Amino acid sequence: MTSVTKILFTVSEAVPFVATGGMGQVAGALSAALKKLHPRKYDIRVVMPLYGAFRAQYQEELKFVGETTVQLAWRNQYCGIFTYKHGHVTYYFVDNRHYFDREGVYGYDDDGERFAFFSKAVFSVMELADFVPDVVHAHDWQSALVPIYVKTRFADKYPDMKTVFTIHNLEYQGKFGHGLVTEVFDLRKEEVPLVEYDGCINLIKGAVVCADKLTTVSPSYAWEIQNGGGFGLDAILQENSSKLSGIINGIDYEAYNPETDPVLDKNYTMETLDNKTANKMKLQSLFGLPVSPRTMVICVVSRLVSHKGMDLITYRMNELLDLDLQFVLLGTGDHAYELFFSEKAVSHPSKLAVNFTFNPELAMKVFSGADVVLMPSHSEPCGLVQMIACRYGSIPIVRKVGGLGDTIRDCRAGDGNGFVFDEYNADLLLDTIVQALDLYKYREEDWKNLMKHAMSSDFSWDVSAKAYGKIYEALARGQV
């Protein structure tokens, strides 16, 4: 082993290039944080698909590494490799226009073949770039085949290579029919049991079995997915619990900074919270609500789907609209929820405003202007919104589940940075909002102290990066 630990991230998305959710945030931010913490200790590189939208934006800056063919069973597909340096991290992009020049990132009938090609291409990157990592860190089902291939197809070639597999959201497992095993995934007959589970092919199950270490995005989620929240994989995860760790995600403190954020009407710190009030008034005006600096503004910045707790909110919406507060809702999702909130906004124009879009800049304006961020999730592996909310001095109201319970402490129990309720119950949600409203209205100084306490919470990547660094170093030393 050399003095430098070589790490290769294999991931289907990463900021700042392509990000549809938390996985993209993690892949981009974690690699940068590790390199920043120990610039000489780690050689960190990231490989991901070269999507069409990214190609158009960065065409002139991409450097061609080489080309080869990738074999998927009986197919031989073109594979081009390009590289680009972002910050101190080297990125490799796998080029195949048939698979990746599409309008979206996921959701196609041939997704299994697309990401099997990508997983196989990871090993072509190693050859063409002359980079053999000590540790490969794969993320979610899209690159779940990588640790499987390390233990099967490429075991003789890379006998010392170790793998880490991170589960970001176990609801999506990479399930496919048996026909793809030999026809696409290129696994031998004796290797099929690695990926077989519950009557189908399950790529995450295979990665769980084959990876040397498993991580997921919060300690509580690590427990939940072994105890009833594993979407059918609880038993497999229990069998492999000795190699599973829950490491909470972080946020990029340079990107999410109310003191320097360029999209805010007024920048602010814990010492200049009056400027946050100016952002609040701007937000009310922007969303067509009455401008009232002492009316509590509750925001929801979320996908409008049931597991985000939308059914709890809709169930008690009439009672909530009777309270002395305003609601701002930003996000897209199920048509039924969009229709419900649209109708409520029309009938209560001074209390509720909606914008059904995904707009990162507008989201920052919402966080900077809202008093409260609502996250009553039924399930939440980690969650980033509650961390961003704290950073911007907006108080989270969350259900104690997954990463929400690991990051937010109930201020009603003493030293807390938000409001937390335990059971998935609409009455508890309503009661918690009423108690938050009482504190806001009648104990202004206590509310300001709560804001400062939330803003002082440390959700930077430093702690998480150190935890991952220990895993990489142990694996590189052969301490599996």
Order of alpha helices (4+ residues) and beta strands (2+ residues): beta-alpha-beta-alpha-beta-beta-beta-alpha-alpha-beta-alpha-beta-beta-alpha-beta-beta-alpha-beta-alpha-alpha-beta-alpha-beta-alpha-alpha-beta-alpha-beta-alpha-beta-alpha-beta-alpha-beta-alpha-alpha-alpha
